[in-house]
Amino acid sequence: MSNNKDSYWIEWDGPDGTWNTQYLAVAPSSGLYWTEDTSDPNIIDGSELQVKFETEDTLRQIGEKWKLKKGVQYERKNLFKKPDEHAWLAVEKLPNGERDPETKKVIRTFQAYWTKKFKSVAAISRITGRPQGNPKMQDKDYARKASQKAKEERKRRLENIERASKRLNFNPAEQLIAWAQGDEEKLNTKQPITNAQRIKCLEILASYSWAKPKPIDHAAIEKQKQQNNQGPVVHVTLPSNSRELGKHVLTHETQESLDNYFKEAYKEPDEVEQIDEEAGEYNESEGFFIPSNRR
């Protein structure tokens, strides 16, 4: 808890209430995560969060759920409720009121707030500790139909753009390249092309070629650390000439044992030497084996 009498941290004990207490933290660039470190500067003070929307919005959504049967899968009991009123925790990437001095683009950061709309996809679930999203997507049939519908819409929209481009003899990619290069003569602009416009066109072009980077997943990093901290590794060494003779396969339970084997104990198996002698030496230029002098 914060030292301020009116302040409080948002706590989570896991989906079944048996985990160690964790506190909500929000990083502006990578989003929400839960931490047990009480010194983490990103921990959120629930008393300072803004409350969005009105009580009428809550009543309207309740009516939609029970009378119109819309959004019946949303459960308020599964959300983090504000202690002193009917509002629920949400985390969303929103404009922070500032602009990038170079690109003039509005800067968007992850922000926590209380919302009166419990059906918001940004509301945080007590079951997962993440935004609840659209619960219908848990239905595989619904998700499959929604995905197929979205693909058809994108295809139809793309076809319309291609058809219009051909009819007007217009190539959007060439125009974007011209904007990115600042080719005022080709574009026939009445005003000079700004650096912000050029950078924006470069971003659009790059989005067709490279995937956008994803934010850091703290849970995945911790999981990877746990996987790396495993027990002893068993090393298996086969004969060096690739002839896998079963009874000569050696195992080493420690790295030290393996190193000593290479330094002191390793010898070619007798069976391998016998096979080499019987075969003789191969003459690559003539294409035949030269019998061994030992026979």
Secondary structure, DSSP 8 states (H G I E B T S, - for coil): --SSTT--B-EE--TTS-S--EEEEEETTTEEEEES-TT-TTB-BGGGS-EES-HHHHHHHHHHHHTS--STT--GGGB-B-TTSS-EEEEEEEEEEEE-TTT--EEEEEEEEEES-TT-TTBBBTTTSSB---GGGGSHHHHHHHHHHHHHHHHHHHHHHHHHHHHTT--HHHHHHHHHHT-HHHHT-SS---HHHHHHHHHHHHHTTS-------HHHHHHHHHHHS-----EEE--TTS---GGG-EEESSHHHHHHIIIII----HHHHHHHHHH-EEETTTTEEE--TT-
